[in-house]
Amino acid sequence: MKKILIFITSMIFLVGCGGGSSSSGSSKDVTMSIGQPYTVYSGNKIVKNAEETHVQVTHIDGESKSTVVLVEGNATIIRKP
């Protein structure tokens, strides 16, 4: 009986811990705002929602992330699941 109580208590504790997030950021899509910097990772996509959309991309060789800024128009970042 004591072992069952310890097992149930342990399971409740472990279930309450939840899962961690991946190091590649959020998995939700983001609608970009003009002038706001965003971090994008390998596998993410930027979809231009208007023909006159311009984005500025800053990337440093050897890093797995880049910084993008919406300069003009409308765009969405599609996060890798």
Phi, psi and omega in degrees: 000320180296321180294322179295317179297318177296318179298313181296317178298318179296318180295319178298318179296314182293322178293323180292340181291327179074183181258158178270168177264157179284160182284352182268021175088193183290154178257008180265146177290149184233126171275121186283148174249145182297132177084351182270126177282140179232145175262129177239150184242168178305130181099342176285155178232147173249121181254121177278123183266357178220152183295324182267043180263134178231133176234149176253126182246130175242122181224139176251127180305138178092349178261152182266005181229159177226162176248131178236145178229131175281118181269319184204144175098215186215129181212159179230139174265123177263113182280143175293130182293000000 
